[in-house]
Amino acid sequence: MDLMIKIPVILVLVFIVLSLFQGMYYLAKDDGEQDRTRVVRALTVRIVLSLLLFSILLVGYWLGILQPHGL
């Protein structure tokens, strides 16, 4: 895999994991009296980042940068 596609893929994966942990933290620590939508916002960010990762992988495949391999 070319370096110009590896870096964005890895960065998006890191942000997805961070957003997942942020949602878990808000779910465990919010007592319900503060902003109750923080968990939903964190998980929405994770979904958007996942869609971004999927589109990066599709574009990489269509441009020929990513090649599937058989195991």
PDB file of N, CA, C and O in Angstrom, chain B, residues numbered from 101:
ATOM      1  N   MET B 101       0.859  -1.174   0.000  1.00  0.00           N
ATOM      2  CA  MET B 101       0.000   0.000   0.000  1.00  0.00           C
ATOM      3  C   MET B 101       0.898   1.228   0.000  1.00  0.00           C
ATOM      4  O   MET B 101       1.875   1.294   0.746  1.00  0.00           O
ATOM      5  N   ASP B 102       0.569   2.171  -0.819  1.00  0.00           N
ATOM      6  CA  ASP B 102       1.347   3.373  -0.950  1.00  0.00           C
ATOM      7  C   ASP B 102       1.259   4.223   0.319  1.00  0.00           C
ATOM      8  O   ASP B 102       0.256   4.187   1.032  1.00  0.00           O
ATOM      9  N   LEU B 103       2.316   4.983   0.591  1.00  0.00           N
ATOM     10  CA  LEU B 103       2.376   5.791   1.813  1.00  0.00           C
ATOM     11  C   LEU B 103       1.318   6.889   1.819  1.00  0.00           C
ATOM     12  O   LEU B 103       0.845   7.284   2.884  1.00  0.00           O
ATOM     13  N   MET B 104       0.940   7.387   0.635  1.00  0.00           N
ATOM     14  CA  MET B 104      -0.052   8.470   0.600  1.00  0.00           C
ATOM     15  C   MET B 104      -1.453   7.985   0.968  1.00  0.00           C
ATOM     16  O   MET B 104      -2.322   8.807   1.256  1.00  0.00           O
ATOM     17  N   ILE B 105      -1.691   6.690   0.966  1.00  0.00           N
ATOM     18  CA  ILE B 105      -2.988   6.167   1.401  1.00  0.00           C
ATOM     19  C   ILE B 105      -2.898   5.572   2.802  1.00  0.00           C
ATOM     20  O   ILE B 105      -3.901   5.509   3.512  1.00  0.00           O
ATOM     21  N   LYS B 106      -1.700   5.134   3.208  1.00  0.00           N
ATOM     22  CA  LYS B 106      -1.533   4.538   4.535  1.00  0.00           C
ATOM     23  C   LYS B 106      -1.754   5.551   5.650  1.00  0.00           C
ATOM     24  O   LYS B 106      -2.434   5.264   6.635  1.00  0.00           O
ATOM     25  N   ILE B 107      -1.178   6.729   5.491  1.00  0.00           N
ATOM     26  CA  ILE B 107      -1.258   7.740   6.556  1.00  0.00           C
ATOM     27  C   ILE B 107      -2.697   8.176   6.820  1.00  0.00           C
ATOM     28  O   ILE B 107      -3.104   8.186   7.982  1.00  0.00           O
ATOM     29  N   PRO B 108      -3.499   8.541   5.800  1.00  0.00           N
ATOM     30  CA  PRO B 108      -4.897   8.899   6.103  1.00  0.00           C
ATOM     31  C   PRO B 108      -5.702   7.752   6.695  1.00  0.00           C
ATOM     32  O   PRO B 108      -6.535   7.975   7.573  1.00  0.00           O
ATOM     33  N   VAL B 109      -5.469   6.528   6.231  1.00  0.00           N
ATOM     34  CA  VAL B 109      -6.209   5.383   6.761  1.00  0.00           C
ATOM     35  C   VAL B 109      -5.879   5.182   8.235  1.00  0.00           C
ATOM     36  O   VAL B 109      -6.781   4.977   9.048  1.00  0.00           O
ATOM     37  N   ILE B 110      -4.607   5.238   8.584  1.00  0.00           N
ATOM     38  CA  ILE B 110      -4.211   5.047   9.977  1.00  0.00           C
ATOM     39  C   ILE B 110      -4.719   6.184  10.852  1.00  0.00           C
ATOM     40  O   ILE B 110      -5.165   5.947  11.975  1.00  0.00           O
ATOM     41  N   LEU B 111      -4.657   7.428  10.347  1.00  0.00           N
ATOM     42  CA  LEU B 111      -5.165   8.565  11.120  1.00  0.00           C
ATOM     43  C   LEU B 111      -6.664   8.451  11.385  1.00  0.00           C
ATOM     44  O   LEU B 111      -7.124   8.712  12.496  1.00  0.00           O
ATOM     45  N   VAL B 112      -7.412   8.064  10.374  1.00  0.00           N
ATOM     46  CA  VAL B 112      -8.860   7.919  10.553  1.00  0.00           C
ATOM     47  C   VAL B 112      -9.162   6.789  11.528  1.00  0.00           C
ATOM     48  O   VAL B 112     -10.071   6.908  12.350  1.00  0.00           O
ATOM     49  N   LEU B 113      -8.409   5.689  11.447  1.00  0.00           N
ATOM     50  CA  LEU B 113      -8.609   4.586  12.394  1.00  0.00           C
ATOM     51  C   LEU B 113      -8.329   5.032  13.835  1.00  0.00           C
ATOM     52  O   LEU B 113      -9.057   4.658  14.754  1.00  0.00           O
ATOM     53  N   VAL B 114      -7.281   5.827  14.027  1.00  0.00           N
ATOM     54  CA  VAL B 114      -6.967   6.334  15.370  1.00  0.00           C
ATOM     55  C   VAL B 114      -8.090   7.232  15.871  1.00  0.00           C
ATOM     56  O   VAL B 114      -8.492   7.132  17.030  1.00  0.00           O
ATOM     57  N   PHE B 115      -8.600   8.107  15.009  1.00  0.00           N
ATOM     58  CA  PHE B 115      -9.695   8.987  15.424  1.00  0.00           C
ATOM     59  C   PHE B 115     -10.974   8.208  15.716  1.00  0.00           C
ATOM     60  O   PHE B 115     -11.740   8.594  16.599  1.00  0.00           O
ATOM     61  N   ILE B 116     -11.214   7.125  14.993  1.00  0.00           N
ATOM     62  CA  ILE B 116     -12.381   6.280  15.262  1.00  0.00           C
ATOM     63  C   ILE B 116     -12.270   5.663  16.649  1.00  0.00           C
ATOM     64  O   ILE B 116     -13.240   5.660  17.408  1.00  0.00           O
ATOM     65  N   VAL B 117     -11.097   5.140  16.983  1.00  0.00           N
ATOM     66  CA  VAL B 117     -10.905   4.535  18.304  1.00  0.00           C
ATOM     67  C   VAL B 117     -11.022   5.585  19.401  1.00  0.00           C
ATOM     68  O   VAL B 117     -11.630   5.324  20.440  1.00  0.00           O
ATOM     69  N   LEU B 118     -10.450   6.769  19.188  1.00  0.00           N
ATOM     70  CA  LEU B 118     -10.568   7.835  20.186  1.00  0.00           C
ATOM     71  C   LEU B 118     -12.022   8.252  20.402  1.00  0.00           C
ATOM     72  O   LEU B 118     -12.440   8.490  21.536  1.00  0.00           O
ATOM     73  N   SER B 119     -12.781   8.340  19.333  1.00  0.00           N
ATOM     74  CA  SER B 119     -14.189   8.698  19.449  1.00  0.00           C
ATOM     75  C   SER B 119     -14.976   7.620  20.175  1.00  0.00           C
ATOM     76  O   SER B 119     -15.888   7.921  20.944  1.00  0.00           O
ATOM     77  N   LEU B 120     -14.626   6.368  19.931  1.00  0.00           N
ATOM     78  CA  LEU B 120     -15.286   5.268  20.621  1.00  0.00           C
ATOM     79  C   LEU B 120     -15.020   5.332  22.124  1.00  0.00           C
ATOM     80  O   LEU B 120     -15.939   5.160  22.924  1.00  0.00           O
ATOM     81  N   PHE B 121     -13.775   5.578  22.507  1.00  0.00           N
ATOM     82  CA  PHE B 121     -13.449   5.694  23.927  1.00  0.00           C
ATOM     83  C   PHE B 121     -14.072   6.942  24.547  1.00  0.00           C
ATOM     84  O   PHE B 121     -14.455   6.927  25.717  1.00  0.00           O
ATOM     85  N   GLN B 122     -14.174   8.018  23.772  1.00  0.00           N
ATOM     86  CA  GLN B 122     -14.816   9.228  24.277  1.00  0.00           C
ATOM     87  C   GLN B 122     -16.294   8.960  24.560  1.00  0.00           C
ATOM     88  O   GLN B 122     -16.816   9.402  25.584  1.00  0.00           O
ATOM     89  N   GLY B 123     -16.962   8.253  23.678  1.00  0.00           N
ATOM     90  CA  GLY B 123     -18.360   7.899  23.911  1.00  0.00           C
ATOM     91  C   GLY B 123     -18.525   6.996  25.118  1.00  0.00           C
ATOM     92  O   GLY B 123     -19.475   7.145  25.886  1.00  0.00           O
ATOM     93  N   MET B 124     -17.597   6.056  25.288  1.00  0.00           N
ATOM     94  CA  MET B 124     -17.646   5.175  26.449  1.00  0.00           C
ATOM     95  C   MET B 124     -17.445   5.964  27.742  1.00  0.00           C
ATOM     96  O   MET B 124     -18.111   5.700  28.743  1.00  0.00           O
ATOM     97  N   TYR B 125     -16.531   6.928  27.720  1.00  0.00           N
ATOM     98  CA  TYR B 125     -16.282   7.757  28.897  1.00  0.00           C
ATOM     99  C   TYR B 125     -17.529   8.576  29.251  1.00  0.00           C
ATOM    100  O   TYR B 125     -17.934   8.631  30.412  1.00  0.00           O
ATOM    101  N   TYR B 126     -18.129   9.209  28.246  1.00  0.00           N
ATOM    102  CA  TYR B 126     -19.330  10.009  28.501  1.00  0.00           C
ATOM    103  C   TYR B 126     -20.481   9.139  28.995  1.00  0.00           C
ATOM    104  O   TYR B 126     -21.264   9.569  29.841  1.00  0.00           O
ATOM    105  N   LEU B 127     -20.586   7.930  28.475  1.00  0.00           N
ATOM    106  CA  LEU B 127     -21.642   7.024  28.905  1.00  0.00           C
ATOM    107  C   LEU B 127     -21.474   6.642  30.370  1.00  0.00           C
ATOM    108  O   LEU B 127     -22.458   6.520  31.099  1.00  0.00           O
ATOM    109  N   ALA B 128     -20.231   6.452  30.801  1.00  0.00           N
ATOM    110  CA  ALA B 128     -19.974   6.033  32.181  1.00  0.00           C
ATOM    111  C   ALA B 128     -20.008   7.201  33.163  1.00  0.00           C
ATOM    112  O   ALA B 128     -20.412   7.014  34.311  1.00  0.00           O
ATOM    113  N   LYS B 129     -19.599   8.393  32.748  1.00  0.00           N
ATOM    114  CA  LYS B 129     -19.412   9.494  33.695  1.00  0.00           C
ATOM    115  C   LYS B 129     -20.561  10.490  33.756  1.00  0.00           C
ATOM    116  O   LYS B 129     -20.724  11.163  34.774  1.00  0.00           O
ATOM    117  N   ASP B 130     -21.350  10.604  32.718  1.00  0.00           N
ATOM    118  CA  ASP B 130     -22.448  11.578  32.748  1.00  0.00           C
ATOM    119  C   ASP B 130     -23.529  11.122  33.707  1.00  0.00           C
ATOM    120  O   ASP B 130     -23.952   9.966  33.685  1.00  0.00           O
ATOM    121  N   ASP B 131     -23.966  12.039  34.542  1.00  0.00           N
ATOM    122  CA  ASP B 131     -25.012  11.698  35.509  1.00  0.00           C
ATOM    123  C   ASP B 131     -26.399  12.067  35.004  1.00  0.00           C
ATOM    124  O   ASP B 131     -27.390  11.849  35.702  1.00  0.00           O
ATOM    125  N   GLY B 132     -26.479  12.613  33.819  1.00  0.00           N
ATOM    126  CA  GLY B 132     -27.773  12.912  33.238  1.00  0.00           C
ATOM    127  C   GLY B 132     -28.219  14.351  33.429  1.00  0.00           C
ATOM    128  O   GLY B 132     -29.200  14.773  32.818  1.00  0.00           O
ATOM    129  N   GLU B 133     -27.528  15.107  34.253  1.00  0.00           N
ATOM    130  CA  GLU B 133     -27.934  16.492  34.480  1.00  0.00           C
ATOM    131  C   GLU B 133     -27.168  17.457  33.588  1.00  0.00           C
ATOM    132  O   GLU B 133     -27.616  18.579  33.353  1.00  0.00           O
ATOM    133  N   GLN B 134     -26.026  17.027  33.096  1.00  0.00           N
ATOM    134  CA  GLN B 134     -25.265  17.886  32.190  1.00  0.00           C
ATOM    135  C   GLN B 134     -25.814  17.721  30.780  1.00  0.00           C
ATOM    136  O   GLN B 134     -26.982  17.387  30.582  1.00  0.00           O
ATOM    137  N   ASP B 135     -24.960  17.958  29.828  1.00  0.00           N
ATOM    138  CA  ASP B 135     -25.344  17.803  28.436  1.00  0.00           C
ATOM    139  C   ASP B 135     -25.516  16.315  28.123  1.00  0.00           C
ATOM    140  O   ASP B 135     -24.530  15.580  28.055  1.00  0.00           O
ATOM    141  N   ARG B 136     -26.751  15.872  27.933  1.00  0.00           N
ATOM    142  CA  ARG B 136     -27.031  14.450  27.752  1.00  0.00           C
ATOM    143  C   ARG B 136     -26.796  13.968  26.324  1.00  0.00           C
ATOM    144  O   ARG B 136     -26.938  12.779  26.038  1.00  0.00           O
ATOM    145  N   THR B 137     -26.445  14.871  25.441  1.00  0.00           N
ATOM    146  CA  THR B 137     -26.256  14.461  24.053  1.00  0.00           C
ATOM    147  C   THR B 137     -24.791  14.201  23.714  1.00  0.00           C
ATOM    148  O   THR B 137     -24.471  13.955  22.552  1.00  0.00           O
ATOM    149  N   ARG B 138     -23.901  14.249  24.692  1.00  0.00           N
ATOM    150  CA  ARG B 138     -22.478  14.056  24.402  1.00  0.00           C
ATOM    151  C   ARG B 138     -22.188  12.642  23.909  1.00  0.00           C
ATOM    152  O   ARG B 138     -21.333  12.462  23.042  1.00  0.00           O
ATOM    153  N   VAL B 139     -22.868  11.653  24.432  1.00  0.00           N
ATOM    154  CA  VAL B 139     -22.660  10.274  23.984  1.00  0.00           C
ATOM    155  C   VAL B 139     -23.115  10.130  22.533  1.00  0.00           C
ATOM    156  O   VAL B 139     -22.428   9.516  21.716  1.00  0.00           O
ATOM    157  N   VAL B 140     -24.243  10.685  22.230  1.00  0.00           N
ATOM    158  CA  VAL B 140     -24.783  10.600  20.869  1.00  0.00           C
ATOM    159  C   VAL B 140     -23.866  11.325  19.895  1.00  0.00           C
ATOM    160  O   VAL B 140     -23.622  10.837  18.791  1.00  0.00           O
ATOM    161  N   ARG B 141     -23.353  12.493  20.296  1.00  0.00           N
ATOM    162  CA  ARG B 141     -22.434  13.232  19.433  1.00  0.00           C
ATOM    163  C   ARG B 141     -21.149  12.455  19.188  1.00  0.00           C
ATOM    164  O   ARG B 141     -20.663  12.409  18.058  1.00  0.00           O
ATOM    165  N   ALA B 142     -20.592  11.844  20.229  1.00  0.00           N
ATOM    166  CA  ALA B 142     -19.356  11.077  20.078  1.00  0.00           C
ATOM    167  C   ALA B 142     -19.566   9.883  19.159  1.00  0.00           C
ATOM    168  O   ALA B 142     -18.702   9.585  18.335  1.00  0.00           O
ATOM    169  N   LEU B 143     -20.683   9.203  19.282  1.00  0.00           N
ATOM    170  CA  LEU B 143     -20.951   8.057  18.424  1.00  0.00           C
ATOM    171  C   LEU B 143     -21.292   8.477  16.993  1.00  0.00           C
ATOM    172  O   LEU B 143     -21.013   7.738  16.050  1.00  0.00           O
ATOM    173  N   THR B 144     -21.887   9.647  16.827  1.00  0.00           N
ATOM    174  CA  THR B 144     -22.143  10.168  15.488  1.00  0.00           C
ATOM    175  C   THR B 144     -20.837  10.499  14.781  1.00  0.00           C
ATOM    176  O   THR B 144     -20.688  10.244  13.586  1.00  0.00           O
ATOM    177  N   VAL B 145     -19.896  11.065  15.520  1.00  0.00           N
ATOM    178  CA  VAL B 145     -18.577  11.340  14.953  1.00  0.00           C
ATOM    179  C   VAL B 145     -17.907  10.038  14.524  1.00  0.00           C
ATOM    180  O   VAL B 145     -17.259   9.990  13.478  1.00  0.00           O
ATOM    181  N   ARG B 146     -18.057   8.988  15.320  1.00  0.00           N
ATOM    182  CA  ARG B 146     -17.463   7.695  14.978  1.00  0.00           C
ATOM    183  C   ARG B 146     -18.070   7.138  13.701  1.00  0.00           C
ATOM    184  O   ARG B 146     -17.353   6.587  12.867  1.00  0.00           O
ATOM    185  N   ILE B 147     -19.362   7.272  13.538  1.00  0.00           N
ATOM    186  CA  ILE B 147     -20.024   6.780  12.329  1.00  0.00           C
ATOM    187  C   ILE B 147     -19.565   7.563  11.100  1.00  0.00           C
ATOM    188  O   ILE B 147     -19.313   6.978  10.047  1.00  0.00           O
ATOM    189  N   VAL B 148     -19.459   8.874  11.234  1.00  0.00           N
ATOM    190  CA  VAL B 148     -19.004   9.701  10.119  1.00  0.00           C
ATOM    191  C   VAL B 148     -17.564   9.348   9.748  1.00  0.00           C
ATOM    192  O   VAL B 148     -17.229   9.267   8.566  1.00  0.00           O
ATOM    193  N   LEU B 149     -16.713   9.139  10.752  1.00  0.00           N
ATOM    194  CA  LEU B 149     -15.333   8.750  10.479  1.00  0.00           C
ATOM    195  C   LEU B 149     -15.256   7.373   9.826  1.00  0.00           C
ATOM    196  O   LEU B 149     -14.408   7.142   8.965  1.00  0.00           O
ATOM    197  N   SER B 150     -16.130   6.468  10.228  1.00  0.00           N
ATOM    198  CA  SER B 150     -16.159   5.145   9.600  1.00  0.00           C
ATOM    199  C   SER B 150     -16.572   5.231   8.137  1.00  0.00           C
ATOM    200  O   SER B 150     -16.018   4.531   7.290  1.00  0.00           O
ATOM    201  N   LEU B 151     -17.533   6.078   7.845  1.00  0.00           N
ATOM    202  CA  LEU B 151     -17.932   6.282   6.449  1.00  0.00           C
ATOM    203  C   LEU B 151     -16.810   6.937   5.646  1.00  0.00           C
ATOM    204  O   LEU B 151     -16.608   6.612   4.476  1.00  0.00           O
ATOM    205  N   LEU B 152     -16.083   7.859   6.275  1.00  0.00           N
ATOM    206  CA  LEU B 152     -14.940   8.478   5.617  1.00  0.00           C
ATOM    207  C   LEU B 152     -13.861   7.446   5.313  1.00  0.00           C
ATOM    208  O   LEU B 152     -13.280   7.454   4.228  1.00  0.00           O
ATOM    209  N   LEU B 153     -13.595   6.566   6.260  1.00  0.00           N
ATOM    210  CA  LEU B 153     -12.602   5.510   6.043  1.00  0.00           C
ATOM    211  C   LEU B 153     -13.034   4.597   4.903  1.00  0.00           C
ATOM    212  O   LEU B 153     -12.217   4.242   4.053  1.00  0.00           O
ATOM    213  N   PHE B 154     -14.292   4.220   4.873  1.00  0.00           N
ATOM    214  CA  PHE B 154     -14.800   3.366   3.807  1.00  0.00           C
ATOM    215  C   PHE B 154     -14.655   4.042   2.450  1.00  0.00           C
ATOM    216  O   PHE B 154     -14.283   3.394   1.472  1.00  0.00           O
ATOM    217  N   SER B 155     -14.945   5.336   2.384  1.00  0.00           N
ATOM    218  CA  SER B 155     -14.828   6.044   1.111  1.00  0.00           C
ATOM    219  C   SER B 155     -13.362   6.206   0.696  1.00  0.00           C
ATOM    220  O   SER B 155     -13.059   6.157  -0.496  1.00  0.00           O
ATOM    221  N   ILE B 156     -12.449   6.398   1.651  1.00  0.00           N
ATOM    222  CA  ILE B 156     -11.028   6.458   1.320  1.00  0.00           C
ATOM    223  C   ILE B 156     -10.569   5.135   0.730  1.00  0.00           C
ATOM    224  O   ILE B 156      -9.826   5.112  -0.251  1.00  0.00           O
ATOM    225  N   LEU B 157     -11.008   4.037   1.326  1.00  0.00           N
ATOM    226  CA  LEU B 157     -10.627   2.724   0.813  1.00  0.00           C
ATOM    227  C   LEU B 157     -11.211   2.467  -0.573  1.00  0.00           C
ATOM    228  O   LEU B 157     -10.544   1.894  -1.434  1.00  0.00           O
ATOM    229  N   LEU B 158     -12.460   2.892  -0.790  1.00  0.00           N
ATOM    230  CA  LEU B 158     -13.059   2.725  -2.120  1.00  0.00           C
ATOM    231  C   LEU B 158     -12.337   3.543  -3.181  1.00  0.00           C
ATOM    232  O   LEU B 158     -12.073   3.051  -4.279  1.00  0.00           O
ATOM    233  N   VAL B 159     -12.022   4.779  -2.857  1.00  0.00           N
ATOM    234  CA  VAL B 159     -11.317   5.637  -3.811  1.00  0.00           C
ATOM    235  C   VAL B 159      -9.927   5.066  -4.100  1.00  0.00           C
ATOM    236  O   VAL B 159      -9.476   5.078  -5.245  1.00  0.00           O
ATOM    237  N   GLY B 160      -9.258   4.573  -3.075  1.00  0.00           N
ATOM    238  CA  GLY B 160      -7.953   3.952  -3.280  1.00  0.00           C
ATOM    239  C   GLY B 160      -8.035   2.736  -4.181  1.00  0.00           C
ATOM    240  O   GLY B 160      -7.145   2.504  -4.999  1.00  0.00           O
ATOM    241  N   TYR B 161      -9.089   1.966  -4.039  1.00  0.00           N
ATOM    242  CA  TYR B 161      -9.284   0.795  -4.898  1.00  0.00           C
ATOM    243  C   TYR B 161      -9.579   1.218  -6.337  1.00  0.00           C
ATOM    244  O   TYR B 161      -9.022   0.658  -7.281  1.00  0.00           O
ATOM    245  N   TRP B 162     -10.461   2.213  -6.500  1.00  0.00           N
ATOM    246  CA  TRP B 162     -10.821   2.662  -7.844  1.00  0.00           C
ATOM    247  C   TRP B 162      -9.637   3.292  -8.576  1.00  0.00           C
ATOM    248  O   TRP B 162      -9.524   3.170  -9.796  1.00  0.00           O
ATOM    249  N   LEU B 163      -8.748   3.970  -7.827  1.00  0.00           N
ATOM    250  CA  LEU B 163      -7.583   4.588  -8.454  1.00  0.00           C
ATOM    251  C   LEU B 163      -6.445   3.598  -8.683  1.00  0.00           C
ATOM    252  O   LEU B 163      -5.445   3.938  -9.316  1.00  0.00           O
ATOM    253  N   GLY B 164      -6.589   2.391  -8.177  1.00  0.00           N
ATOM    254  CA  GLY B 164      -5.571   1.380  -8.377  1.00  0.00           C
ATOM    255  C   GLY B 164      -4.452   1.415  -7.354  1.00  0.00           C
ATOM    256  O   GLY B 164      -3.459   0.702  -7.498  1.00  0.00           O
ATOM    257  N   ILE B 165      -4.600   2.240  -6.316  1.00  0.00           N
ATOM    258  CA  ILE B 165      -3.575   2.326  -5.273  1.00  0.00           C
ATOM    259  C   ILE B 165      -3.649   1.106  -4.380  1.00  0.00           C
ATOM    260  O   ILE B 165      -2.618   0.588  -3.950  1.00  0.00           O
ATOM    261  N   LEU B 166      -4.849   0.643  -4.097  1.00  0.00           N
ATOM    262  CA  LEU B 166      -5.065  -0.527  -3.267  1.00  0.00           C
ATOM    263  C   LEU B 166      -5.417  -1.710  -4.159  1.00  0.00           C
ATOM    264  O   LEU B 166      -6.258  -1.591  -5.050  1.00  0.00           O
ATOM    265  N   GLN B 167      -4.790  -2.822  -3.926  1.00  0.00           N
ATOM    266  CA  GLN B 167      -5.047  -4.019  -4.700  1.00  0.00           C
ATOM    267  C   GLN B 167      -5.470  -5.140  -3.758  1.00  0.00           C
ATOM    268  O   GLN B 167      -4.793  -5.379  -2.757  1.00  0.00           O
ATOM    269  N   PRO B 168      -6.575  -5.838  -4.048  1.00  0.00           N
ATOM    270  CA  PRO B 168      -6.953  -6.975  -3.226  1.00  0.00           C
ATOM    271  C   PRO B 168      -5.993  -8.130  -3.478  1.00  0.00           C
ATOM    272  O   PRO B 168      -5.397  -8.248  -4.548  1.00  0.00           O
ATOM    273  N   HIS B 169      -5.861  -8.973  -2.469  1.00  0.00           N
ATOM    274  CA  HIS B 169      -5.003 -10.144  -2.623  1.00  0.00           C
ATOM    275  C   HIS B 169      -5.742 -11.357  -2.085  1.00  0.00           C
ATOM    276  O   HIS B 169      -6.574 -11.246  -1.185  1.00  0.00           O
ATOM    277  N   GLY B 170      -5.433 -12.493  -2.637  1.00  0.00           N
ATOM    278  CA  GLY B 170      -6.033 -13.746  -2.177  1.00  0.00           C
ATOM    279  C   GLY B 170      -5.185 -14.355  -1.074  1.00  0.00           C
ATOM    280  O   GLY B 170      -3.958 -14.260  -1.092  1.00  0.00           O
ATOM    281  N   LEU B 171      -5.840 -14.971  -0.132  1.00  0.00           N
ATOM    282  CA  LEU B 171      -5.078 -15.575   0.957  1.00  0.00           C
ATOM    283  C   LEU B 171      -4.774 -17.007   0.644  1.00  0.00           C
ATOM    284  O   LEU B 171      -4.136 -17.692   1.444  1.00  0.00           O
TER     285      LEU B 171
END
